[in-house]
Amino acid sequence: MSDLLFDAPGPRARRRIRIATVVGTVAILGLLALAVRQFAAAGQLDPERWQPYATWPMWRYLLGGLWSTVLAAVVAAALAMAAGLALALGRLSRRRWVRLPAAAYIEAVRTIPALLLVYVMLFALPRYGVDLPLFWKLVVPLAVSNAAAFAGVFRAGILSVDKGQGEAGLAVGLTHGQTMRTIVLPQAARRVLPSIVSQSVGLLKDTSLGFVVSYAELLYSGKVLAAYNGLLIQTYIVVALVYLAINGSLSKLARVLETRTQETRAVAADRSRRSTARA
């Protein structure tokens, strides 16, 4: 896919990229060193300011916020994937009255920030009698926003499946729906699994918008905790490390899945070439 997006860099370009990487890394390390020095000078690195985060009550409170974050992300991802799959199928439909609304939804929602949708749920809809619990005031906007992104992922996966697969299903007497459900979609799902995990990482980060609706997710819990104990910098650093650990693990999982998917497709292509050569 990367070859389709840009040309492979030549020797000079690779050398410039390496130099820029080294310079950027040195600059970032320098800024981090400066920040650590300033924190130390202000007493923010004193052991007594970090000692509270070596106790269970602090972590129990933060883990409660983490559980709320994961719950909101899982529910929003499930709704977004279901809606995204429906939109992708609608986008590929042969009927204009199905295809055009699906395309309009995808293109429109992609341009709307998730925060704006949260504000709509929080301020606009209650005026018309739609006042959902805090959990759904966060989950519904995230699902609506990410459904468009998942629709693009699923659509790309469906289009990546060889047309001969669907034609073979129709040839043996399956309907279009049966062919899509039993042949095309399982293959497409395996191919887009890394992209689904990557999109889920972004959705998990978007749950931090819960502070707008006062939903007790991880970032909001950190805000409340910092206001209680006065350890603003320490609290937000700990919260950032928790986000880093979770999102880093999910990103690593996406890379592993992508590597395995590429290896599987390479093996399948090699077998196909061998079968063709034998024939």
C-alpha positions in Angstrom: 0.0 0.0 0.0 2.8 2.4 0.8 4.2 2.0 -2.7 0.9 3.4 -4.1 1.1 6.5 -1.8 4.6 7.6 -2.5 7.8 6.6 -4.4 10.4 4.7 -2.5 13.1 7.1 -1.3 16.5 7.0 -3.0 19.9 7.0 -1.3 20.0 10.8 -0.8 16.5 10.9 0.5 17.2 8.0 3.0 20.3 9.8 4.2 18.3 13.1 4.7 15.7 11.1 6.6 18.3 9.5 8.8 19.9 12.9 9.5 16.5 14.5 10.3 15.6 11.6 12.6 18.9 12.0 14.5 18.5 15.8 14.8 14.8 15.4 15.8 15.7 12.8 18.4 18.5 14.9 19.9 16.2 17.9 20.0 13.4 16.0 21.8 15.9 14.5 24.3 17.3 18.0 24.9 13.8 19.3 25.6 13.0 16.4 28.0 16.3 17.0 29.8 15.4 20.7 30.2 12.0 19.9 31.5 13.4 17.4 34.0 15.9 20.0 35.2 13.1 22.6 35.6 10.9 20.1 37.5 13.8 19.3 39.8 14.6 23.0 40.4 10.9 23.5 41.4 10.9 20.5 43.7 8.5 18.5 41.5 10.8 15.5 41.6 11.0 15.3 45.4 10.2 11.7 46.6 7.5 12.9 49.0 5.5 14.3 46.0 5.6 10.9 44.3 5.1 8.7 47.3 1.3 8.9 47.2 1.3 7.1 43.9 3.0 4.1 45.6 -0.1 3.5 47.6 -3.1 1.3 46.7 -5.9 3.9 47.3 -4.5 6.2 44.6 -4.2 3.4 42.1 -7.6 2.0 43.0 -9.2 5.4 42.2 -7.3 5.7 38.9 -8.0 2.1 37.9 -11.7 2.9 38.4 -11.3 5.7 35.9 -9.4 3.4 33.6 -12.2 0.8 33.8 -14.7 3.6 32.8 -12.5 4.5 29.9 -12.2 1.0 28.6 -16.0 0.4 29.0 -16.8 3.5 27.1 -14.3 2.7 24.4 -15.5 -0.9 24.0 -19.2 0.0 23.7 -18.5 2.9 21.4 -16.2 0.7 19.2 -18.9 -2.0 19.0 -21.5 0.4 17.9 -19.2 2.2 15.5 -18.1 -1.0 13.9 -21.6 -2.2 13.4 -22.7 1.1 12.0 -19.5 1.3 9.9 -20.1 -2.1 8.4 -23.7 -1.1 7.5 -22.4 2.1 6.0 -19.7 0.4 4.0 -22.3 -2.1 2.5 -24.6 0.8 1.8 -21.7 2.7 0.1 -21.1 -0.3 -2.1 -24.8 -0.9 -2.8 -26.1 -1.0 -6.4 -29.2 1.1 -5.4 -28.7 4.8 -5.5 -31.2 5.5 -2.7 -29.0 3.4 -0.4 -25.6 4.3 -1.8 -26.0 8.1 -1.8 -27.2 8.6 1.8 -24.4 6.3 3.1 -21.8 8.3 1.1 -23.3 11.6 2.3 -23.2 10.5 5.9 -19.5 9.3 5.7 -18.3 12.5 4.0 -20.3 14.8 6.3 -19.3 13.1 9.6 -15.7 13.0 8.6 -15.6 16.8 8.6 -17.3 17.2 12.0 -15.0 17.1 15.2 -16.1 14.6 17.8 -16.0 17.3 20.4 -18.7 19.2 18.5 -20.9 16.1 18.6 -20.3 15.8 22.3 -21.5 19.4 22.7 -24.6 18.6 20.7 -25.4 15.7 23.0 -24.7 17.8 26.1 -26.4 21.1 25.2 -28.6 20.9 22.1 -30.5 17.6 22.4 -31.7 18.1 26.0 -33.6 21.1 24.9 -35.7 18.8 22.7 -36.3 16.2 25.5 -33.4 13.9 24.6 -31.3 13.9 27.8 -29.2 10.7 28.0 -27.1 9.5 30.9 -23.5 10.7 31.1 -22.2 7.4 29.8 -24.2 7.7 26.6 -23.5 11.4 26.1 -19.9 10.3 25.6 -20.5 6.9 23.8 -23.0 8.0 21.2 -20.9 10.9 19.8 -17.9 8.7 19.7 -19.8 6.0 17.9 -21.3 8.4 15.4 -17.9 10.0 14.7 -16.0 6.7 14.4 -18.6 4.9 12.3 -17.5 6.9 9.3 -13.9 5.9 9.8 -14.8 2.3 10.3 -16.9 2.5 7.1 -13.9 3.5 5.2 -11.9 0.7 6.7 -14.5 -2.0 5.9 -15.1 -0.6 2.4 -11.4 -0.8 1.6 -11.3 -4.4 2.9 -14.2 -5.5 0.8 -12.8 -3.9 -2.3 -9.4 -5.6 -1.6 -11.0 -9.1 -2.0 -10.6 -10.5 -5.5 -13.8 -10.1 -7.5 -13.5 -13.7 -8.6 -14.4 -14.7 -5.0 -17.8 -13.1 -5.3 -18.3 -14.3 -8.8 -17.5 -17.8 -7.7 -20.2 -17.6 -5.0 -22.8 -16.3 -7.5 -21.8 -19.1 -9.9 -22.6 -21.8 -7.4 -26.1 -20.4 -6.8 -25.6 -18.1 -3.8 -27.4 -14.8 -3.6 -25.5 -11.6 -3.5 -26.2 -11.3 0.3 -25.1 -14.9 0.9 -21.9 -14.4 -1.1 -21.1 -11.2 0.8 -21.8 -12.8 4.2 -20.1 -16.1 3.8 -17.2 -15.4 1.3 -16.3 -11.8 1.0 -16.8 -10.4 4.5 -14.8 -13.0 6.4 -11.8 -12.4 4.1 -12.2 -8.6 4.3 -12.4 -8.8 8.1 -9.1 -10.6 8.4 -7.4 -8.1 6.1 -8.6 -5.0 7.9 -8.1 -6.3 11.4 -4.9 -4.3 11.9 -6.6 -1.1 10.7 -9.5 -1.8 13.1 -7.1 -2.1 16.0 -5.4 1.1 15.0 -8.7 3.0 14.7 -9.7 1.6 18.1 -6.5 3.3 19.6 -7.8 6.6 18.3 -11.2 5.9 19.7 -9.7 5.1 23.1 -7.9 8.4 23.2 -11.1 10.2 22.2 -12.8 8.9 25.5 -10.8 11.7 27.2 -13.6 14.0 25.9 -15.5 12.5 28.8 -14.3 15.4 30.9 -16.7 17.7 28.9 -19.7 15.7 30.2 -18.2 15.0 33.6 -18.0 11.3 32.8 -15.6 9.7 35.3 -13.1 8.3 32.7 -9.3 8.2 33.3 -8.5 11.8 32.4 -11.4 13.2 34.4 -10.5 11.0 37.4 -7.0 12.4 37.2 -8.3 16.0 37.1 -10.4 15.3 40.3 -7.5 13.6 42.0 -5.1 16.5 41.2 -7.6 19.0 42.6 -7.9 16.9 45.8 -4.2 16.2 46.5 -2.6 19.3 44.8 -0.2 17.1 42.9 -1.0 18.4 39.4 2.1 17.5 37.5 2.6 14.1 39.2 -1.0 13.1 38.6 -1.1 14.0 34.9 2.3 12.4 34.3 1.0 9.1 35.8 -2.2 9.4 33.7 -0.1 10.0 30.6 2.0 6.9 31.4 -1.1 4.8 31.7 -2.4 6.0 28.4 1.0 5.4 26.9 1.1 1.8 28.2 -2.4 1.0 26.9 -2.2 2.7 23.5 1.4 1.5 23.0 0.3 -2.1 23.6 -2.6 -1.7 21.1 -0.4 -0.1 18.5 2.1 -3.0 18.9 -0.7 -5.5 18.5 -1.8 -3.7 15.3 1.7 -4.0 13.9 2.0 -7.7 14.8 -1.4 -8.4 13.1 -0.4 -6.4 10.0 2.9 -8.4 9.7 1.0 -11.7 10.1 -1.6 -10.6 7.5 1.1 -9.7 5.0 2.9 -13.0 5.6 -0.3 -14.9 5.2 -1.1 -13.1 1.9 2.4 -13.6 0.6 2.2 -17.4 1.3 -1.3 -17.6 -0.4 0.0 -15.7 -3.4 3.0 -18.0 -3.6 0.8 -21.1 -3.5 -1.4 -19.5 -6.2 1.6 -18.9 -8.5 2.8 -22.5 -8.0 -0.6 -23.9 -8.7 -0.8 -21.8 -11.9 2.7 -22.9 -13.0 1.8 -26.6 -12.5 -1.4 -26.2 -14.5 
